[in-house]
Amino acid sequence: MTIAHVPVLAAELIEALELSPGDTVIDATAGGGGHARLAAERIGPTGTLIGIDRDPTAAERFEELAGQAPCATRFIGATFVEGLRALRDEGVLADAVYFDLGASSMQIDARERGFSYSYDAPLDMRMDPAQQLDARTVVNEWDERRLAQIIRDYGEERYARQIARAIVRARAAAPIETTLALVEVIAAAQPAPARFAAGHPAKRTFQAIRIAVNDELGQLDTALPLAWQLLAANGRLAAISFHSLEDRRVKRFLADRATGCTCPPDLPVCVCGGEPEAELPRRRATFASPGELAANPRSASARLRSARKLEVGA
């Protein structure tokens, strides 16, 4: 039996997308299908919903949704970069594109996939189980300097060097094969106050390894311009982020498109001729409501940003 998926910021996302009957909508991170189901209801029998995801489990969920959806559906089993690029090359124009970034609840809750530091499982963390690189390879084969860099840059972990050094020392005795074995190494590398502070001591390192395994930030940097190209005039782009590394990229991308003139501020008149490409309905991110936070604690770190594509030169 399929476990019900609880989408984060669902009402806020649907409001930001301003969907209408007949729209073409691209869900770039189909996942458990919670947002897609709501979008399908809004666009109705004349609309088209396209789902993209590299995870085979998401394909199964989307197939279930497609059997019940009131609109036309299509699924692309690929990374969102590959999927969006394929749609662009086909000449598809969308009225809305959205992302629900990071690992999905169904991935984290599948213990055997090794995404969580709360369960003992083989080190894996692959969103696409067919890809070669996995967490075990990163942990046991990457050199200390490279490990320290990803833990610092992708996990924003202050003890990155100490953790990387501890990993290299531990694996010299025996390969680190499981999530809990890695948790023990990470925790032991940190001073006691950090181990017992708020939050799990392995949270940031697990995030960093997962991002590296799946090239999440590189994918996002490439996917945002592709999604923008796919949008028709007045189309909407939205993204839900769960940590600052994602959110900063989304915020910067949308802000850049909402900025017209790029001339130096000391010039008396504009000489670049730049026009804004986007309108931002809100300058600040949207966060989960108190009610959603109480019902779904995983929504605590979620941030939604969106923009409308302007008809430049009209």
Buried (B, 14 or more C-beta within 10 A) or exposed (E): EEEEBBBBBBEBBBBBBBBEEEBBBBBBBBBBBBBBBBBBBBBBEEBBBBBBBBBEBBBEBBEEBBEEBBBBBBBBBBBBBBBBBBBBEEEBEBBBBBBBBBBBBBBBEBBEBBBBBBBEBBBBBBBBEEEEBBBBEBBBEBEBEEBBBBBBBBBBBEBBBBBBBBBBEBBEEEBBBBBBBBBBBBBEBBEEEBBEEEEBBBBBBBBBBBBBBBBBBEBBEBBBEBBBBBBBEEBBBBBBBBBEBBBEBBBEBBBEBBEBBEBEEEEEEEEEEEEBBBBBBEEEBBBBEEEBBEEBEBBEBBBBBBBBBBEEEE
